[in-house]
């Protein structure tokens, strides 16, 4: 859902989810009071190439180990 806001010469569409995240971020930033916020690294995807059905069981075993 979006919030629609009219400016003098513009119309703004604001994503409510992104706005909620920004509000939380700003609260955290203000609570830090000069301390530097350390970002957490993003998770990296695991890419598995499944070319043949015979190889499929091996890939399932690899996934189970993860």
PDBQT receptor file of N, H, CA, C and O in Angstrom, charges set to zero:
ATOM      1  N   UNK A   1       0.844  -1.174   0.000  1.00  0.00    +0.000 N 
ATOM      2  CA  UNK A   1       0.000   0.000   0.000  1.00  0.00    +0.000 C 
ATOM      3  C   UNK A   1       0.892   1.241   0.000  1.00  0.00    +0.000 C 
ATOM      4  O   UNK A   1       2.010   1.234   0.514  1.00  0.00    +0.000 OA
ATOM      5  N   UNK A   2       0.369   2.270  -0.577  1.00  0.00    +0.000 N 
ATOM      6  H   UNK A   2      -0.539   2.275  -0.995  1.00  0.00    +0.000 HD
ATOM      7  CA  UNK A   2       1.128   3.502  -0.708  1.00  0.00    +0.000 C 
ATOM      8  C   UNK A   2       0.356   4.655  -0.069  1.00  0.00    +0.000 C 
ATOM      9  O   UNK A   2      -0.872   4.644   0.018  1.00  0.00    +0.000 OA
ATOM     10  N   UNK A   3       1.115   5.638   0.368  1.00  0.00    +0.000 N 
ATOM     11  H   UNK A   3       2.113   5.647   0.298  1.00  0.00    +0.000 HD
ATOM     12  CA  UNK A   3       0.532   6.894   0.834  1.00  0.00    +0.000 C 
ATOM     13  C   UNK A   3       0.732   7.881  -0.309  1.00  0.00    +0.000 C 
ATOM     14  O   UNK A   3       1.832   7.984  -0.851  1.00  0.00    +0.000 OA
ATOM     15  N   UNK A   4      -0.309   8.597  -0.675  1.00  0.00    +0.000 N 
ATOM     16  H   UNK A   4      -1.203   8.513  -0.234  1.00  0.00    +0.000 HD
ATOM     17  CA  UNK A   4      -0.214   9.584  -1.748  1.00  0.00    +0.000 C 
ATOM     18  C   UNK A   4      -0.274  10.965  -1.110  1.00  0.00    +0.000 C 
ATOM     19  O   UNK A   4      -1.211  11.292  -0.381  1.00  0.00    +0.000 OA
ATOM     20  N   UNK A   5       0.756  11.776  -1.404  1.00  0.00    +0.000 N 
ATOM     21  H   UNK A   5       1.517  11.511  -1.996  1.00  0.00    +0.000 HD
ATOM     22  CA  UNK A   5       0.861  13.118  -0.826  1.00  0.00    +0.000 C 
ATOM     23  C   UNK A   5       1.016  14.114  -1.965  1.00  0.00    +0.000 C 
ATOM     24  O   UNK A   5       1.789  13.887  -2.896  1.00  0.00    +0.000 OA
ATOM     25  N   UNK A   6       0.286  15.206  -1.890  1.00  0.00    +0.000 N 
ATOM     26  H   UNK A   6      -0.342  15.390  -1.134  1.00  0.00    +0.000 HD
ATOM     27  CA  UNK A   6       0.369  16.232  -2.917  1.00  0.00    +0.000 C 
ATOM     28  C   UNK A   6       1.237  17.377  -2.415  1.00  0.00    +0.000 C 
ATOM     29  O   UNK A   6       1.017  17.904  -1.324  1.00  0.00    +0.000 OA
ATOM     30  N   UNK A   7       2.238  17.760  -3.233  1.00  0.00    +0.000 N 
ATOM     31  H   UNK A   7       2.416  17.331  -4.119  1.00  0.00    +0.000 HD
ATOM     32  CA  UNK A   7       3.056  18.933  -2.954  1.00  0.00    +0.000 C 
ATOM     33  C   UNK A   7       2.541  20.095  -3.771  1.00  0.00    +0.000 C 
ATOM     34  O   UNK A   7       1.455  20.017  -4.347  1.00  0.00    +0.000 OA
ATOM     35  N   UNK A   8       3.307  21.175  -3.831  1.00  0.00    +0.000 N 
ATOM     36  H   UNK A   8       4.189  21.238  -3.364  1.00  0.00    +0.000 HD
ATOM     37  CA  UNK A   8       2.876  22.334  -4.614  1.00  0.00    +0.000 C 
ATOM     38  C   UNK A   8       2.712  21.981  -6.096  1.00  0.00    +0.000 C 
ATOM     39  O   UNK A   8       1.688  22.275  -6.713  1.00  0.00    +0.000 OA
ATOM     40  N   UNK A   9       3.749  21.345  -6.648  1.00  0.00    +0.000 N 
ATOM     41  H   UNK A   9       4.581  21.107  -6.147  1.00  0.00    +0.000 HD
ATOM     42  CA  UNK A   9       3.708  21.007  -8.072  1.00  0.00    +0.000 C 
ATOM     43  C   UNK A   9       3.930  19.525  -8.319  1.00  0.00    +0.000 C 
ATOM     44  O   UNK A   9       4.182  19.118  -9.453  1.00  0.00    +0.000 OA
ATOM     45  N   UNK A  10       3.840  18.717  -7.278  1.00  0.00    +0.000 N 
ATOM     46  H   UNK A  10       3.635  19.047  -6.357  1.00  0.00    +0.000 HD
ATOM     47  CA  UNK A  10       4.175  17.305  -7.418  1.00  0.00    +0.000 C 
ATOM     48  C   UNK A  10       3.203  16.426  -6.656  1.00  0.00    +0.000 C 
ATOM     49  O   UNK A  10       2.482  16.874  -5.764  1.00  0.00    +0.000 OA
ATOM     50  N   UNK A  11       3.211  15.161  -7.038  1.00  0.00    +0.000 N 
ATOM     51  H   UNK A  11       3.797  14.797  -7.762  1.00  0.00    +0.000 HD
ATOM     52  CA  UNK A  11       2.434  14.141  -6.357  1.00  0.00    +0.000 C 
ATOM     53  C   UNK A  11       3.420  13.063  -5.932  1.00  0.00    +0.000 C 
ATOM     54  O   UNK A  11       4.180  12.570  -6.766  1.00  0.00    +0.000 OA
ATOM     55  N   UNK A  12       3.429  12.685  -4.660  1.00  0.00    +0.000 N 
ATOM     56  H   UNK A  12       2.812  13.086  -3.983  1.00  0.00    +0.000 HD
ATOM     57  CA  UNK A  12       4.388  11.729  -4.131  1.00  0.00    +0.000 C 
ATOM     58  C   UNK A  12       3.677  10.439  -3.740  1.00  0.00    +0.000 C 
ATOM     59  O   UNK A  12       2.625  10.466  -3.101  1.00  0.00    +0.000 OA
ATOM     60  N   UNK A  13       4.267   9.300  -4.135  1.00  0.00    +0.000 N 
ATOM     61  H   UNK A  13       5.121   9.278  -4.655  1.00  0.00    +0.000 HD
ATOM     62  CA  UNK A  13       3.794   7.980  -3.732  1.00  0.00    +0.000 C 
ATOM     63  C   UNK A  13       4.811   7.431  -2.749  1.00  0.00    +0.000 C 
ATOM     64  O   UNK A  13       5.982   7.280  -3.097  1.00  0.00    +0.000 OA
ATOM     65  N   UNK A  14       4.390   7.130  -1.531  1.00  0.00    +0.000 N 
ATOM     66  H   UNK A  14       3.438   7.252  -1.248  1.00  0.00    +0.000 HD
ATOM     67  CA  UNK A  14       5.299   6.662  -0.492  1.00  0.00    +0.000 C 
ATOM     68  C   UNK A  14       4.927   5.233  -0.123  1.00  0.00    +0.000 C 
ATOM     69  O   UNK A  14       3.795   4.958   0.275  1.00  0.00    +0.000 OA
ATOM     70  N   UNK A  15       5.888   4.329  -0.257  1.00  0.00    +0.000 N 
ATOM     71  H   UNK A  15       6.808   4.553  -0.580  1.00  0.00    +0.000 HD
ATOM     72  CA  UNK A  15       5.700   2.930   0.098  1.00  0.00    +0.000 C 
ATOM     73  C   UNK A  15       5.639   2.836   1.631  1.00  0.00    +0.000 C 
ATOM     74  O   UNK A  15       6.599   3.202   2.310  1.00  0.00    +0.000 OA
ATOM     75  N   UNK A  16       4.520   2.348   2.175  1.00  0.00    +0.000 N 
ATOM     76  H   UNK A  16       3.741   2.050   1.623  1.00  0.00    +0.000 HD
ATOM     77  CA  UNK A  16       4.342   2.305   3.631  1.00  0.00    +0.000 C 
ATOM     78  C   UNK A  16       5.367   1.404   4.309  1.00  0.00    +0.000 C 
ATOM     79  O   UNK A  16       5.835   1.716   5.404  1.00  0.00    +0.000 OA
ATOM     80  N   UNK A  17       5.720   0.292   3.672  1.00  0.00    +0.000 N 
ATOM     81  H   UNK A  17       5.340   0.039   2.782  1.00  0.00    +0.000 HD
ATOM     82  CA  UNK A  17       6.696  -0.626   4.256  1.00  0.00    +0.000 C 
ATOM     83  C   UNK A  17       8.074   0.045   4.339  1.00  0.00    +0.000 C 
ATOM     84  O   UNK A  17       8.743  -0.031   5.370  1.00  0.00    +0.000 OA
ATOM     85  N   UNK A  18       8.486   0.689   3.269  1.00  0.00    +0.000 N 
ATOM     86  H   UNK A  18       7.942   0.751   2.432  1.00  0.00    +0.000 HD
ATOM     87  CA  UNK A  18       9.778   1.387   3.257  1.00  0.00    +0.000 C 
ATOM     88  C   UNK A  18       9.776   2.534   4.263  1.00  0.00    +0.000 C 
ATOM     89  O   UNK A  18      10.787   2.784   4.920  1.00  0.00    +0.000 OA
ATOM     90  N   UNK A  19       8.661   3.222   4.387  1.00  0.00    +0.000 N 
ATOM     91  H   UNK A  19       7.839   3.019   3.854  1.00  0.00    +0.000 HD
ATOM     92  CA  UNK A  19       8.552   4.318   5.345  1.00  0.00    +0.000 C 
ATOM     93  C   UNK A  19       8.685   3.803   6.777  1.00  0.00    +0.000 C 
ATOM     94  O   UNK A  19       9.360   4.420   7.600  1.00  0.00    +0.000 OA
ATOM     95  N   UNK A  20       8.043   2.674   7.073  1.00  0.00    +0.000 N 
ATOM     96  H   UNK A  20       7.495   2.173   6.404  1.00  0.00    +0.000 HD
ATOM     97  CA  UNK A  20       8.135   2.095   8.419  1.00  0.00    +0.000 C 
ATOM     98  C   UNK A  20       9.583   1.709   8.742  1.00  0.00    +0.000 C 
ATOM     99  O   UNK A  20      10.048   1.926   9.861  1.00  0.00    +0.000 OA
ATOM    100  N   UNK A  21      10.293   1.137   7.764  1.00  0.00    +0.000 N 
ATOM    101  H   UNK A  21       9.914   0.960   6.855  1.00  0.00    +0.000 HD
ATOM    102  CA  UNK A  21      11.699   0.775   7.968  1.00  0.00    +0.000 C 
ATOM    103  C   UNK A  21      12.553   2.025   8.199  1.00  0.00    +0.000 C 
ATOM    104  O   UNK A  21      13.452   2.021   9.040  1.00  0.00    +0.000 OA
ATOM    105  N   UNK A  22      12.273   3.072   7.462  1.00  0.00    +0.000 N 
ATOM    106  H   UNK A  22      11.543   3.075   6.778  1.00  0.00    +0.000 HD
ATOM    107  CA  UNK A  22      13.040   4.311   7.608  1.00  0.00    +0.000 C 
ATOM    108  C   UNK A  22      12.816   4.927   8.988  1.00  0.00    +0.000 C 
ATOM    109  O   UNK A  22      13.754   5.449   9.591  1.00  0.00    +0.000 OA
ATOM    110  N   UNK A  23      11.590   4.871   9.488  1.00  0.00    +0.000 N 
ATOM    111  H   UNK A  23      10.828   4.447   8.998  1.00  0.00    +0.000 HD
ATOM    112  CA  UNK A  23      11.282   5.414  10.814  1.00  0.00    +0.000 C 
ATOM    113  C   UNK A  23      12.056   4.646  11.881  1.00  0.00    +0.000 C 
ATOM    114  O   UNK A  23      12.627   5.258  12.784  1.00  0.00    +0.000 OA
ATOM    115  N   UNK A  24      12.084   3.320  11.792  1.00  0.00    +0.000 N 
ATOM    116  H   UNK A  24      11.620   2.824  11.059  1.00  0.00    +0.000 HD
ATOM    117  CA  UNK A  24      12.836   2.504  12.743  1.00  0.00    +0.000 C 
ATOM    118  C   UNK A  24      14.323   2.829  12.655  1.00  0.00    +0.000 C 
ATOM    119  O   UNK A  24      14.992   2.952  13.681  1.00  0.00    +0.000 OA
ATOM    120  N   UNK A  25      14.844   2.969  11.439  1.00  0.00    +0.000 N 
ATOM    121  H   UNK A  25      14.301   2.869  10.605  1.00  0.00    +0.000 HD
ATOM    122  CA  UNK A  25      16.254   3.303  11.251  1.00  0.00    +0.000 C 
ATOM    123  C   UNK A  25      16.591   4.640  11.901  1.00  0.00    +0.000 C 
ATOM    124  O   UNK A  25      17.599   4.760  12.598  1.00  0.00    +0.000 OA
ATOM    125  N   UNK A  26      15.747   5.644  11.673  1.00  0.00    +0.000 N 
ATOM    126  H   UNK A  26      14.929   5.547  11.106  1.00  0.00    +0.000 HD
ATOM    127  CA  UNK A  26      16.003   6.967  12.247  1.00  0.00    +0.000 C 
ATOM    128  C   UNK A  26      15.959   6.926  13.770  1.00  0.00    +0.000 C 
ATOM    129  O   UNK A  26      16.748   7.606  14.425  1.00  0.00    +0.000 OA
ATOM    130  N   UNK A  27      15.048   6.137  14.346  1.00  0.00    +0.000 N 
ATOM    131  H   UNK A  27      14.407   5.585  13.813  1.00  0.00    +0.000 HD
ATOM    132  CA  UNK A  27      14.998   5.992  15.804  1.00  0.00    +0.000 C 
ATOM    133  C   UNK A  27      16.269   5.346  16.329  1.00  0.00    +0.000 C 
ATOM    134  O   UNK A  27      16.804   5.777  17.350  1.00  0.00    +0.000 OA
ATOM    135  N   UNK A  28      16.759   4.321  15.646  1.00  0.00    +0.000 N 
ATOM    136  H   UNK A  28      16.324   3.971  14.817  1.00  0.00    +0.000 HD
ATOM    137  CA  UNK A  28      18.010   3.675  16.046  1.00  0.00    +0.000 C 
ATOM    138  C   UNK A  28      19.181   4.642  15.940  1.00  0.00    +0.000 C 
ATOM    139  O   UNK A  28      20.049   4.675  16.812  1.00  0.00    +0.000 OA
ATOM    140  N   UNK A  29      19.201   5.418  14.879  1.00  0.00    +0.000 N 
ATOM    141  H   UNK A  29      18.496   5.391  14.170  1.00  0.00    +0.000 HD
ATOM    142  CA  UNK A  29      20.290   6.377  14.676  1.00  0.00    +0.000 C 
ATOM    143  C   UNK A  29      20.305   7.428  15.774  1.00  0.00    +0.000 C 
ATOM    144  O   UNK A  29      21.369   7.791  16.275  1.00  0.00    +0.000 OA
ATOM    145  N   UNK A  30      19.128   7.919  16.151  1.00  0.00    +0.000 N 
ATOM    146  H   UNK A  30      18.263   7.625  15.744  1.00  0.00    +0.000 HD
ATOM    147  CA  UNK A  30      19.046   8.915  17.222  1.00  0.00    +0.000 C 
ATOM    148  C   UNK A  30      19.399   8.307  18.573  1.00  0.00    +0.000 C 
ATOM    149  O   UNK A  30      20.008   8.971  19.412  1.00  0.00    +0.000 OA
ATOM    150  N   UNK A  31      19.019   7.041  18.792  1.00  0.00    +0.000 N 
ATOM    151  H   UNK A  31      18.525   6.501  18.111  1.00  0.00    +0.000 HD
ATOM    152  CA  UNK A  31      19.327   6.370  20.054  1.00  0.00    +0.000 C 
ATOM    153  C   UNK A  31      20.830   6.127  20.199  1.00  0.00    +0.000 C 
ATOM    154  O   UNK A  31      21.336   6.048  21.318  1.00  0.00    +0.000 OA
ATOM    155  N   UNK A  32      21.546   6.009  19.077  1.00  0.00    +0.000 N 
ATOM    156  H   UNK A  32      21.134   6.073  18.168  1.00  0.00    +0.000 HD
ATOM    157  CA  UNK A  32      22.986   5.769  19.120  1.00  0.00    +0.000 C 
ATOM    158  C   UNK A  32      23.739   7.010  19.586  1.00  0.00    +0.000 C 
ATOM    159  O   UNK A  32      24.846   6.888  20.111  1.00  0.00    +0.000 OA
ATOM    160  N   UNK A  33      23.178   8.182  19.413  1.00  0.00    +0.000 N 
ATOM    161  H   UNK A  33      22.278   8.281  18.987  1.00  0.00    +0.000 HD
ATOM    162  CA  UNK A  33      23.750   9.455  19.868  1.00  0.00    +0.000 C 
ATOM    163  C   UNK A  33      25.247   9.568  19.575  1.00  0.00    +0.000 C 
ATOM    164  O   UNK A  33      26.066   9.628  20.492  1.00  0.00    +0.000 OA
ATOM    165  N   UNK A  34      25.583   9.595  18.323  1.00  0.00    +0.000 N 
ATOM    166  H   UNK A  34      24.918   9.547  17.578  1.00  0.00    +0.000 HD
ATOM    167  CA  UNK A  34      26.971   9.797  17.943  1.00  0.00    +0.000 C 
ATOM    168  C   UNK A  34      27.758   8.515  17.745  1.00  0.00    +0.000 C 
ATOM    169  O   UNK A  34      28.807   8.532  17.101  1.00  0.00    +0.000 OA
ATOM    170  N   UNK A  35      27.276   7.409  18.282  1.00  0.00    +0.000 N 
ATOM    171  H   UNK A  35      26.424   7.396  18.805  1.00  0.00    +0.000 HD
ATOM    172  CA  UNK A  35      27.958   6.135  18.045  1.00  0.00    +0.000 C 
ATOM    173  C   UNK A  35      27.694   5.725  16.608  1.00  0.00    +0.000 C 
ATOM    174  O   UNK A  35      26.624   5.981  16.054  1.00  0.00    +0.000 OA
ATOM    175  N   UNK A  36      28.684   5.086  16.020  1.00  0.00    +0.000 N 
ATOM    176  H   UNK A  36      29.553   4.878  16.470  1.00  0.00    +0.000 HD
ATOM    177  CA  UNK A  36      28.517   4.646  14.641  1.00  0.00    +0.000 C 
ATOM    178  C   UNK A  36      27.747   3.338  14.617  1.00  0.00    +0.000 C 
ATOM    179  O   UNK A  36      28.097   2.392  15.322  1.00  0.00    +0.000 OA
ATOM    180  N   UNK A  37      26.694   3.283  13.802  1.00  0.00    +0.000 N 
ATOM    181  H   UNK A  37      26.409   4.052  13.229  1.00  0.00    +0.000 HD
ATOM    182  CA  UNK A  37      25.929   2.054  13.629  1.00  0.00    +0.000 C 
ATOM    183  C   UNK A  37      26.711   1.123  12.714  1.00  0.00    +0.000 C 
ATOM    184  O   UNK A  37      27.182   1.544  11.657  1.00  0.00    +0.000 OA
ATOM    185  N   UNK A  38      26.854  -0.134  13.109  1.00  0.00    +0.000 N 
ATOM    186  H   UNK A  38      26.472  -0.476  13.967  1.00  0.00    +0.000 HD
ATOM    187  CA  UNK A  38      27.585  -1.103  12.307  1.00  0.00    +0.000 C 
ATOM    188  C   UNK A  38      26.575  -1.953  11.546  1.00  0.00    +0.000 C 
ATOM    189  O   UNK A  38      25.771  -2.656  12.158  1.00  0.00    +0.000 OA
ATOM    190  N   UNK A  39      26.611  -1.895  10.216  1.00  0.00    +0.000 N 
ATOM    191  H   UNK A  39      27.265  -1.324   9.719  1.00  0.00    +0.000 HD
ATOM    192  CA  UNK A  39      25.647  -2.689   9.446  1.00  0.00    +0.000 C 
ATOM    193  C   UNK A  39      25.983  -4.168   9.498  1.00  0.00    +0.000 C 
ATOM    194  O   UNK A  39      27.146  -4.552   9.621  1.00  0.00    +0.000 OA
ATOM    195  N   UNK A  40      24.956  -4.984   9.402  1.00  0.00    +0.000 N 
ATOM    196  H   UNK A  40      24.011  -4.672   9.302  1.00  0.00    +0.000 HD
ATOM    197  CA  UNK A  40      25.151  -6.429   9.348  1.00  0.00    +0.000 C 
ATOM    198  C   UNK A  40      25.272  -6.845   7.890  1.00  0.00    +0.000 C 
ATOM    199  O   UNK A  40      24.567  -6.317   7.031  1.00  0.00    +0.000 OA
ATOM    200  N   UNK A  41      26.162  -7.791   7.607  1.00  0.00    +0.000 N 
ATOM    201  H   UNK A  41      26.735  -8.221   8.305  1.00  0.00    +0.000 HD
ATOM    202  CA  UNK A  41      26.290  -8.227   6.211  1.00  0.00    +0.000 C 
ATOM    203  C   UNK A  41      25.035  -8.968   5.757  1.00  0.00    +0.000 C 
ATOM    204  O   UNK A  41      24.371  -9.641   6.545  1.00  0.00    +0.000 OA
ATOM    205  N   UNK A  42      24.730  -8.828   4.482  1.00  0.00    +0.000 N 
ATOM    206  H   UNK A  42      25.270  -8.281   3.842  1.00  0.00    +0.000 HD
ATOM    207  CA  UNK A  42      23.582  -9.521   3.920  1.00  0.00    +0.000 C 
ATOM    208  C   UNK A  42      23.934 -10.975   3.657  1.00  0.00    +0.000 C 
ATOM    209  O   UNK A  42      25.092 -11.312   3.409  1.00  0.00    +0.000 OA
ATOM    210  N   UNK A  43      22.940 -11.819   3.712  1.00  0.00    +0.000 N 
ATOM    211  H   UNK A  43      21.999 -11.546   3.914  1.00  0.00    +0.000 HD
ATOM    212  CA  UNK A  43      23.159 -13.226   3.390  1.00  0.00    +0.000 C 
ATOM    213  C   UNK A  43      23.424 -13.378   1.901  1.00  0.00    +0.000 C 
ATOM    214  O   UNK A  43      22.828 -12.682   1.079  1.00  0.00    +0.000 OA
ATOM    215  N   UNK A  44      24.302 -14.273   1.570  1.00  0.00    +0.000 N 
ATOM    216  H   UNK A  44      24.786 -14.838   2.238  1.00  0.00    +0.000 HD
ATOM    217  CA  UNK A  44      24.616 -14.535   0.173  1.00  0.00    +0.000 C 
ATOM    218  C   UNK A  44      23.854 -15.782  -0.274  1.00  0.00    +0.000 C 
ATOM    219  O   UNK A  44      23.782 -16.760   0.469  1.00  0.00    +0.000 OA
ATOM    220  N   UNK A  45      23.292 -15.757  -1.464  1.00  0.00    +0.000 N 
ATOM    221  H   UNK A  45      23.350 -14.962  -2.068  1.00  0.00    +0.000 HD
ATOM    222  CA  UNK A  45      22.542 -16.929  -1.934  1.00  0.00    +0.000 C 
ATOM    223  C   UNK A  45      23.470 -18.105  -2.239  1.00  0.00    +0.000 C 
ATOM    224  O   UNK A  45      24.626 -17.919  -2.620  1.00  0.00    +0.000 OA
ATOM    225  N   UNK A  46      22.955 -19.288  -2.070  1.00  0.00    +0.000 N 
ATOM    226  H   UNK A  46      22.016 -19.439  -1.761  1.00  0.00    +0.000 HD
ATOM    227  CA  UNK A  46      23.668 -20.496  -2.450  1.00  0.00    +0.000 C 
ATOM    228  C   UNK A  46      23.117 -20.928  -3.798  1.00  0.00    +0.000 C 
ATOM    229  O   UNK A  46      21.916 -21.156  -3.943  1.00  0.00    +0.000 OA
ATOM    230  N   UNK A  47      23.992 -21.038  -4.774  1.00  0.00    +0.000 N 
ATOM    231  H   UNK A  47      24.968 -20.853  -4.656  1.00  0.00    +0.000 HD
ATOM    232  CA  UNK A  47      23.560 -21.400  -6.126  1.00  0.00    +0.000 C 
ATOM    233  C   UNK A  47      23.918 -22.858  -6.369  1.00  0.00    +0.000 C 
ATOM    234  O   UNK A  47      25.086 -23.245  -6.319  1.00  0.00    +0.000 OA
ATOM    235  N   UNK A  48      22.904 -23.648  -6.630  1.00  0.00    +0.000 N 
ATOM    236  H   UNK A  48      21.956 -23.334  -6.670  1.00  0.00    +0.000 HD
ATOM    237  CA  UNK A  48      23.095 -25.056  -6.948  1.00  0.00    +0.000 C 
ATOM    238  C   UNK A  48      22.637 -25.286  -8.377  1.00  0.00    +0.000 C 
ATOM    239  O   UNK A  48      21.506 -24.967  -8.741  1.00  0.00    +0.000 OA
ATOM    240  N   UNK A  49      23.518 -25.835  -9.169  1.00  0.00    +0.000 N 
ATOM    241  H   UNK A  49      24.438 -26.094  -8.873  1.00  0.00    +0.000 HD
ATOM    242  CA  UNK A  49      23.149 -26.143 -10.536  1.00  0.00    +0.000 C 
ATOM    243  C   UNK A  49      22.683 -27.596 -10.589  1.00  0.00    +0.000 C 
ATOM    244  O   UNK A  49      23.441 -28.511 -10.267  1.00  0.00    +0.000 OA
ATOM    245  N   UNK A  50      21.455 -27.797 -10.991  1.00  0.00    +0.000 N 
ATOM    246  H   UNK A  50      20.839 -27.054 -11.253  1.00  0.00    +0.000 HD
ATOM    247  CA  UNK A  50      20.890 -29.140 -11.092  1.00  0.00    +0.000 C 
ATOM    248  C   UNK A  50      20.652 -29.410 -12.566  1.00  0.00    +0.000 C 
ATOM    249  O   UNK A  50      19.676 -28.948 -13.158  1.00  0.00    +0.000 OA
ATOM    250  N   UNK A  51      21.577 -30.176 -13.143  1.00  0.00    +0.000 N 
ATOM    251  H   UNK A  51      22.369 -30.551 -12.662  1.00  0.00    +0.000 HD
ATOM    252  CA  UNK A  51      21.519 -30.421 -14.579  1.00  0.00    +0.000 C 
ATOM    253  C   UNK A  51      20.810 -31.730 -14.909  1.00  0.00    +0.000 C 
ATOM    254  O   UNK A  51      20.138 -31.832 -15.935  1.00  0.00    +0.000 OA
ATOM    255  N   UNK A  52      20.960 -32.743 -14.032  1.00  0.00    +0.000 N 
ATOM    256  H   UNK A  52      21.506 -32.660 -13.198  1.00  0.00    +0.000 HD
ATOM    257  CA  UNK A  52      20.393 -34.049 -14.331  1.00  0.00    +0.000 C 
ATOM    258  C   UNK A  52      19.653 -34.572 -13.109  1.00  0.00    +0.000 C 
ATOM    259  O   UNK A  52      19.961 -34.192 -11.979  1.00  0.00    +0.000 OA
ATOM    260  N   UNK A  53      18.696 -35.426 -13.335  1.00  0.00    +0.000 N 
ATOM    261  H   UNK A  53      18.446 -35.735 -14.253  1.00  0.00    +0.000 HD
ATOM    262  CA  UNK A  53      17.942 -36.012 -12.224  1.00  0.00    +0.000 C 
ATOM    263  C   UNK A  53      18.803 -36.973 -11.415  1.00  0.00    +0.000 C 
ATOM    264  O   UNK A  53      18.597 -37.109 -10.209  1.00  0.00    +0.000 OA
ATOM    265  N   UNK A  54      19.753 -37.636 -12.043  1.00  0.00    +0.000 N 
ATOM    266  H   UNK A  54      19.920 -37.526 -13.023  1.00  0.00    +0.000 HD
ATOM    267  CA  UNK A  54      20.623 -38.567 -11.325  1.00  0.00    +0.000 C 
ATOM    268  C   UNK A  54      21.456 -37.824 -10.287  1.00  0.00    +0.000 C 
ATOM    269  O   UNK A  54      21.816 -38.393  -9.257  1.00  0.00    +0.000 OA
ATOM    270  N   UNK A  55      21.759 -36.572 -10.548  1.00  0.00    +0.000 N 
ATOM    271  H   UNK A  55      21.466 -36.110 -11.385  1.00  0.00    +0.000 HD
ATOM    272  CA  UNK A  55      22.561 -35.743  -9.662  1.00  0.00    +0.000 C 
ATOM    273  C   UNK A  55      21.704 -35.128  -8.537  1.00  0.00    +0.000 C 
ATOM    274  O   UNK A  55      22.241 -34.570  -7.580  1.00  0.00    +0.000 OA
ATOM    275  N   UNK A  56      20.405 -35.232  -8.657  1.00  0.00    +0.000 N 
ATOM    276  H   UNK A  56      19.968 -35.685  -9.435  1.00  0.00    +0.000 HD
ATOM    277  CA  UNK A  56      19.485 -34.577  -7.740  1.00  0.00    +0.000 C 
ATOM    278  C   UNK A  56      19.639 -35.073  -6.300  1.00  0.00    +0.000 C 
ATOM    279  O   UNK A  56      19.629 -34.262  -5.375  1.00  0.00    +0.000 OA
ATOM    280  N   UNK A  57      19.779 -36.357  -6.094  1.00  0.00    +0.000 N 
ATOM    281  H   UNK A  57      19.788 -37.016  -6.846  1.00  0.00    +0.000 HD
ATOM    282  CA  UNK A  57      19.931 -36.899  -4.741  1.00  0.00    +0.000 C 
ATOM    283  C   UNK A  57      21.191 -36.358  -4.071  1.00  0.00    +0.000 C 
ATOM    284  O   UNK A  57      21.181 -36.063  -2.876  1.00  0.00    +0.000 OA
ATOM    285  N   UNK A  58      22.263 -36.229  -4.825  1.00  0.00    +0.000 N 
ATOM    286  H   UNK A  58      22.271 -36.468  -5.796  1.00  0.00    +0.000 HD
ATOM    287  CA  UNK A  58      23.508 -35.682  -4.282  1.00  0.00    +0.000 C 
ATOM    288  C   UNK A  58      23.310 -34.232  -3.825  1.00  0.00    +0.000 C 
ATOM    289  O   UNK A  58      23.826 -33.827  -2.783  1.00  0.00    +0.000 OA
ATOM    290  N   UNK A  59      22.568 -33.467  -4.606  1.00  0.00    +0.000 N 
ATOM    291  H   UNK A  59      22.150 -33.796  -5.453  1.00  0.00    +0.000 HD
ATOM    292  CA  UNK A  59      22.298 -32.068  -4.253  1.00  0.00    +0.000 C 
ATOM    293  C   UNK A  59      21.433 -31.987  -2.997  1.00  0.00    +0.000 C 
ATOM    294  O   UNK A  59      21.640 -31.107  -2.162  1.00  0.00    +0.000 OA
ATOM    295  N   UNK A  60      20.467 -32.895  -2.855  1.00  0.00    +0.000 N 
ATOM    296  H   UNK A  60      20.299 -33.610  -3.534  1.00  0.00    +0.000 HD
ATOM    297  CA  UNK A  60      19.651 -32.920  -1.640  1.00  0.00    +0.000 C 
ATOM    298  C   UNK A  60      20.522 -33.180  -0.412  1.00  0.00    +0.000 C 
ATOM    299  O   UNK A  60      20.322 -32.571   0.639  1.00  0.00    +0.000 OA
ATOM    300  N   UNK A  61      21.479 -34.077  -0.551  1.00  0.00    +0.000 N 
ATOM    301  H   UNK A  61      21.642 -34.572  -1.405  1.00  0.00    +0.000 HD
ATOM    302  CA  UNK A  61      22.393 -34.384   0.555  1.00  0.00    +0.000 C 
ATOM    303  C   UNK A  61      23.233 -33.153   0.907  1.00  0.00    +0.000 C 
ATOM    304  O   UNK A  61      23.479 -32.881   2.082  1.00  0.00    +0.000 OA
ATOM    305  N   UNK A  62      23.668 -32.414  -0.109  1.00  0.00    +0.000 N 
ATOM    306  H   UNK A  62      23.468 -32.635  -1.064  1.00  0.00    +0.000 HD
ATOM    307  CA  UNK A  62      24.417 -31.191   0.147  1.00  0.00    +0.000 C 
ATOM    308  C   UNK A  62      23.566 -30.172   0.891  1.00  0.00    +0.000 C 
ATOM    309  O   UNK A  62      24.049 -29.509   1.809  1.00  0.00    +0.000 OA
ATOM    310  N   UNK A  63      22.313 -30.045   0.503  1.00  0.00    +0.000 N 
ATOM    311  H   UNK A  63      21.921 -30.583  -0.242  1.00  0.00    +0.000 HD
ATOM    312  CA  UNK A  63      21.399 -29.129   1.178  1.00  0.00    +0.000 C 
ATOM    313  C   UNK A  63      21.158 -29.539   2.629  1.00  0.00    +0.000 C 
ATOM    314  O   UNK A  63      21.098 -28.682   3.511  1.00  0.00    +0.000 OA
ATOM    315  N   UNK A  64      21.019 -30.827   2.882  1.00  0.00    +0.000 N 
ATOM    316  H   UNK A  64      21.068 -31.523   2.165  1.00  0.00    +0.000 HD
ATOM    317  CA  UNK A  64      20.794 -31.316   4.238  1.00  0.00    +0.000 C 
ATOM    318  C   UNK A  64      21.978 -30.966   5.138  1.00  0.00    +0.000 C 
ATOM    319  O   UNK A  64      21.793 -30.620   6.304  1.00  0.00    +0.000 OA
ATOM    320  N   UNK A  65      23.204 -31.057   4.590  1.00  0.00    +0.000 N 
ATOM    321  H   UNK A  65      23.354 -31.338   3.642  1.00  0.00    +0.000 HD
ATOM    322  CA  UNK A  65      24.400 -30.741   5.361  1.00  0.00    +0.000 C 
ATOM    323  C   UNK A  65      24.475 -29.263   5.730  1.00  0.00    +0.000 C 
ATOM    324  O   UNK A  65      25.038 -28.904   6.764  1.00  0.00    +0.000 OA
ATOM    325  N   UNK A  66      23.906 -28.411   4.884  1.00  0.00    +0.000 N 
ATOM    326  H   UNK A  66      23.448 -28.703   4.044  1.00  0.00    +0.000 HD
ATOM    327  CA  UNK A  66      23.916 -26.966   5.164  1.00  0.00    +0.000 C 
ATOM    328  C   UNK A  66      22.982 -26.653   6.307  1.00  0.00    +0.000 C 
ATOM    329  O   UNK A  66      22.849 -25.492   6.695  1.00  0.00    +0.000 OA
TER     330      UNK A  66
